[in-house]
Amino acid sequence: MEPKNEMISALYTNLPDNTEQLLKNALEKGLAHGSGEAKIFFRADDIGVPGKQFSHLAELFIKHRLPLCLAVVPTWLTATRFITLQSLTKTNSSQWCWHQHGWLHRNHETKGKKQEFGPARSVTEQIEDLKNGKNRLETLLEDNFSPFFTPPWNRCSLDTLKGLQHLGFKAVSRSIGAKPVCPHGLPDLQVNIDLHTRKEVEPEISFNTLLQELERGISSGTGGVMIHHQRMDTTAFEFLDLFLKTITSFPAIHPLLFRELI
C-alpha cells in the first residue's frame, strides 16, 4: 500500500466501479446539451523537472495520441533538463505546446490568495519577470516555445495581462470565471475541469462534482482540463488513462492545442 499523500485529492481514494460508464454519460450529456460537437484541451502545470511522474504523464498522452499544453516554470528548466524532457516527449513533436508558467512560481502576496503576478508587486517588477521568463524559455526551448502564458495559481493582475499583450503573447490560460477580464485581443483559454487540485473531502462528492464540470465544459463548447502530475498517485494515473481513452472514443470531441484554439 502506498503511503498517504496529503497532496493527492480525496477523489482518488475511492473511485466507483463503473467510472468509465459515468464518464461516458457525462460526455454524452454535455454534447446533448451543447451543439453536439466540442473542443477539448489538456494543460499540465508545474513542468520543468524530469522524473517518474512526468515520464508517466507523457507516456499516457503518447499512448492515446492526444495533445498536451505544458506550462513550464522558467527557473525550473535547464538545458540538461530540457534534453531529458524531450527524450520523454519525443523531440520536435507537434503533440506538445511548451509555454510559460510564471517566472519563479513564488507567491508574493502577504494576504489573500496566492499570486506570483498580483497587486503586491509593482508593474515594473511584474513586467521584468515576464520578460525574464520569456527570454529564458526562448533560449532553452528555441522553436519549441509557444507564446502562451499560464499564471501560477491561475491568477494575475490586469497589469500582467496588458504586459503579456505588449510582449507578444497570443493568449493566457486561467480558471473559468477568472478576473480581471482580459484586454481586447488577448484570449483567455480557461480550464474548467480540475483533475488534481480538488478540495472536496468526500470522494463521492468530489467525483460527482468532477462529472458536473466535465458535462458543463463539454456543453459550453470547450472543455479545458487542468493536470498536476506531482499530485498523482497510481490510482490517479490509472484514472487519467481511462479518462483519455474515454475522450478518444467520442469522435465529436476534438482535442486541440492552444494555438489551434485562437
C-alpha positions as CSV (number, residue, x, y, z in Angstrom):
1,M,0.0,0.0,0.0
2,E,1.3,3.5,-0.9
3,P,1.8,6.0,1.9
4,K,-0.9,8.6,2.2
5,N,0.0,11.7,0.3
6,E,-1.8,14.9,1.5
7,M,-1.4,16.4,-2.0
8,I,-3.5,13.6,-3.5
9,S,-7.2,14.6,-3.9
10,A,-9.7,12.5,-2.0
11,L,-11.2,11.8,-5.4
12,Y,-8.6,9.0,-5.9
13,T,-9.2,7.2,-2.6
14,N,-12.5,5.6,-3.7
15,L,-13.5,5.7,-7.4
16,P,-16.7,3.9,-8.4
17,D,-16.6,0.6,-10.1
18,N,-18.5,2.0,-13.1
19,T,-16.2,5.0,-13.6
20,E,-15.8,4.6,-17.3
21,Q,-19.6,4.4,-17.9
22,L,-20.2,7.5,-15.7
23,L,-17.6,9.4,-17.7
24,K,-19.3,8.4,-20.9
25,N,-22.6,9.5,-19.5
26,A,-21.3,12.9,-18.6
27,L,-19.7,13.4,-22.1
28,E,-23.0,12.3,-23.8
29,K,-25.0,14.8,-21.7
30,G,-22.5,17.6,-22.4
31,L,-22.7,17.0,-26.1
32,A,-26.5,16.7,-26.0
33,H,-26.9,20.0,-24.1
34,G,-24.4,21.8,-26.3
35,S,-24.1,21.9,-30.1
36,G,-23.3,18.2,-30.5
37,E,-19.6,19.0,-31.1
38,A,-17.0,20.2,-28.6
39,K,-13.3,21.1,-28.4
40,I,-11.1,20.0,-25.5
41,F,-7.6,20.8,-24.4
42,F,-5.3,19.5,-21.7
43,R,-3.0,21.7,-19.7
44,A,-0.3,20.3,-17.4
45,D,1.1,22.8,-14.9
46,D,4.4,23.0,-12.9
47,I,6.6,21.5,-15.7
48,G,10.4,21.8,-15.7
49,V,11.9,19.0,-13.7
50,P,12.0,15.5,-15.2
51,G,11.0,12.5,-13.1
52,K,8.9,9.4,-12.9
53,Q,5.7,11.4,-12.6
54,F,6.4,13.4,-15.7
55,S,7.5,10.4,-17.6
56,H,4.3,8.5,-16.8
57,L,2.2,11.6,-17.8
58,A,4.0,11.9,-21.2
59,E,3.6,8.1,-21.8
60,L,-0.2,8.3,-21.4
61,F,-0.5,11.2,-23.8
62,I,1.7,9.4,-26.3
63,K,-0.3,6.2,-25.9
64,H,-3.6,7.9,-26.6
65,R,-2.1,10.3,-29.2
66,L,-3.6,13.3,-27.5
67,P,-2.1,16.9,-27.5
68,L,-0.9,18.4,-24.2
69,C,-0.1,22.0,-23.3
70,L,2.9,22.0,-21.0
71,A,3.2,25.0,-18.6
72,V,6.9,25.4,-17.9
73,V,8.3,27.3,-14.9
74,P,11.2,29.2,-16.5
75,T,13.6,29.0,-13.5
76,W,13.0,25.3,-13.0
77,L,14.1,24.4,-16.5
78,T,17.8,24.0,-17.5
79,A,19.3,22.9,-20.8
80,T,20.1,19.5,-19.4
81,R,16.6,19.0,-18.0
82,F,15.0,20.0,-21.3
83,I,17.1,17.4,-23.2
84,T,15.7,14.8,-20.7
85,L,12.1,16.1,-21.1
86,Q,12.4,16.0,-24.9
87,S,13.6,12.4,-24.7
88,L,10.4,11.6,-22.9
89,T,8.1,13.6,-25.2
90,K,9.9,12.8,-28.4
91,T,11.8,15.7,-30.0
92,N,10.0,18.2,-32.1
93,S,6.7,16.5,-31.7
94,S,3.7,18.7,-32.7
95,Q,1.8,16.9,-29.9
96,W,3.1,19.4,-27.3
97,C,2.7,23.1,-26.6
98,W,5.6,24.3,-24.4
99,H,4.7,27.6,-22.9
100,Q,5.4,29.9,-19.9
101,H,4.2,29.3,-16.4
102,G,5.2,32.4,-14.3
103,W,8.9,33.0,-13.6
104,L,9.8,31.5,-10.2
105,H,6.3,30.1,-9.3
106,R,6.6,32.0,-6.0
107,N,3.8,33.6,-4.0
108,H,4.4,37.3,-3.4
109,E,1.2,38.2,-1.7
110,T,1.2,38.7,2.1
111,K,-2.6,38.2,2.5
112,G,-5.4,36.7,0.4
113,K,-4.9,34.1,-2.2
114,K,-1.5,33.1,-3.6
115,Q,-0.3,35.0,-6.6
116,E,3.1,35.5,-8.3
117,F,1.7,38.3,-10.5
118,G,-0.6,40.0,-8.1
119,P,-1.1,43.5,-6.6
120,A,1.7,43.1,-4.0
121,R,4.3,43.9,-6.7
122,S,4.9,46.9,-8.9
123,V,4.1,46.9,-12.6
124,T,7.8,47.2,-13.3
125,E,8.6,44.1,-11.2
126,Q,5.8,42.0,-12.9
127,I,6.9,43.0,-16.4
128,E,10.5,42.3,-15.6
129,D,9.7,38.8,-14.5
130,L,7.5,38.2,-17.6
131,K,10.5,39.3,-19.8
132,N,13.0,37.2,-17.9
133,G,10.8,34.1,-18.2
134,K,10.1,34.6,-21.9
135,N,13.8,35.2,-22.7
136,R,14.9,32.1,-20.7
137,L,12.3,29.8,-22.4
138,E,13.0,31.2,-25.9
139,T,16.7,30.4,-25.3
140,L,16.2,27.0,-23.8
141,L,13.2,25.8,-25.9
142,E,14.1,27.6,-29.1
143,D,11.5,26.8,-31.8
144,N,9.6,24.7,-29.3
145,F,8.5,27.7,-27.3
146,S,4.9,28.9,-27.9
147,P,4.0,32.4,-26.7
148,F,1.2,31.5,-24.3
149,F,1.1,32.2,-20.5
150,T,-0.4,30.3,-17.6
151,P,-0.1,32.3,-14.4
152,P,0.7,30.2,-11.3
153,W,-2.4,29.6,-9.3
154,N,-4.4,30.8,-12.3
155,R,-4.3,34.4,-11.1
156,C,-2.7,37.6,-12.3
157,S,-3.3,41.3,-12.4
158,L,-4.6,43.5,-15.2
159,D,-1.1,45.0,-15.5
160,T,0.2,41.5,-16.1
161,L,-2.4,40.8,-18.8
162,K,-1.5,44.1,-20.5
163,G,2.2,43.3,-20.2
164,L,1.6,39.9,-21.8
165,Q,-0.1,41.5,-24.8
166,H,2.7,44.1,-25.1
167,L,5.3,41.3,-25.1
168,G,3.6,39.4,-27.9
169,F,1.9,36.6,-26.0
170,K,-1.0,35.2,-28.0
171,A,-3.3,34.1,-25.1
172,V,-3.4,33.5,-21.4
173,S,-4.9,30.4,-19.7
174,R,-6.6,30.8,-16.3
175,S,-9.6,29.2,-14.4
176,I,-13.1,29.6,-15.6
177,G,-14.6,32.9,-14.4
178,A,-11.1,34.4,-13.8
179,K,-10.9,38.1,-13.1
180,P,-9.9,40.7,-14.2
181,V,-11.2,40.3,-17.7
182,C,-8.5,40.1,-20.4
183,P,-7.9,43.2,-22.6
184,H,-9.4,43.0,-26.1
185,G,-7.3,40.8,-28.3
186,L,-5.9,38.6,-25.6
187,P,-7.9,35.4,-25.5
188,D,-8.3,33.5,-22.1
189,L,-8.2,29.8,-22.7
190,Q,-9.9,28.8,-19.4
191,V,-9.7,25.5,-17.7
192,N,-13.0,24.2,-16.4
193,I,-12.2,20.6,-15.4
194,D,-9.8,20.1,-12.5
195,L,-8.4,16.6,-12.1
196,H,-5.9,17.0,-9.2
197,T,-6.3,20.1,-7.0
198,R,-9.8,19.4,-5.9
199,K,-10.7,20.4,-2.3
200,E,-13.7,18.2,-1.6
201,V,-13.1,15.9,1.4
202,E,-15.6,13.2,0.4
203,P,-14.6,11.1,-2.6
204,E,-18.1,10.6,-3.8
205,I,-18.8,14.3,-3.7
206,S,-15.5,15.0,-5.4
207,F,-16.2,12.6,-8.2
208,N,-19.8,13.8,-8.8
209,T,-18.5,17.4,-8.9
210,L,-15.9,16.4,-11.5
211,L,-18.6,14.8,-13.6
212,Q,-20.6,18.0,-13.5
213,E,-17.5,20.0,-14.5
214,L,-17.0,17.6,-17.4
215,E,-20.6,17.9,-18.6
216,R,-20.6,21.7,-18.3
217,G,-17.3,22.1,-20.0
218,I,-18.3,19.9,-23.0
219,S,-21.7,21.6,-23.2
220,S,-20.0,25.0,-23.3
221,G,-18.2,24.0,-26.5
222,T,-14.7,23.9,-25.0
223,G,-13.5,21.7,-22.1
224,G,-10.2,22.7,-20.5
225,V,-8.6,20.0,-18.4
226,M,-6.1,21.0,-15.7
227,I,-3.5,18.4,-14.7
228,H,-0.9,18.4,-11.9
229,H,1.4,15.4,-12.3
230,Q,3.1,15.9,-9.0
231,R,-0.2,15.4,-7.3
232,M,-0.9,12.0,-8.9
233,D,-0.6,8.5,-7.4
234,T,-1.1,5.1,-9.0
235,T,-4.9,5.5,-8.9
236,A,-4.8,9.0,-10.4
237,F,-2.6,7.7,-13.3
238,E,-5.0,4.8,-13.9
239,F,-7.9,7.2,-13.9
240,L,-6.2,9.6,-16.3
241,D,-5.5,6.6,-18.6
242,L,-9.2,5.7,-18.5
243,F,-10.2,9.4,-18.9
244,L,-8.1,9.8,-22.0
245,K,-9.3,6.6,-23.5
246,T,-12.9,7.7,-23.0
247,I,-12.3,11.0,-24.6
248,T,-10.8,9.4,-27.7
249,S,-14.0,7.2,-28.1
250,F,-16.0,10.3,-28.9
251,P,-15.4,11.5,-32.5
252,A,-17.5,14.6,-31.8
253,I,-14.9,15.8,-29.2
254,H,-11.9,17.4,-30.8
255,P,-8.6,17.5,-28.7
256,L,-6.6,20.6,-29.6
257,L,-3.5,22.7,-28.6
258,F,-3.7,26.3,-27.6
259,R,-2.5,27.5,-31.0
260,E,-5.5,25.7,-32.6
261,L,-8.0,27.4,-30.2
262,I,-7.2,31.1,-31.0
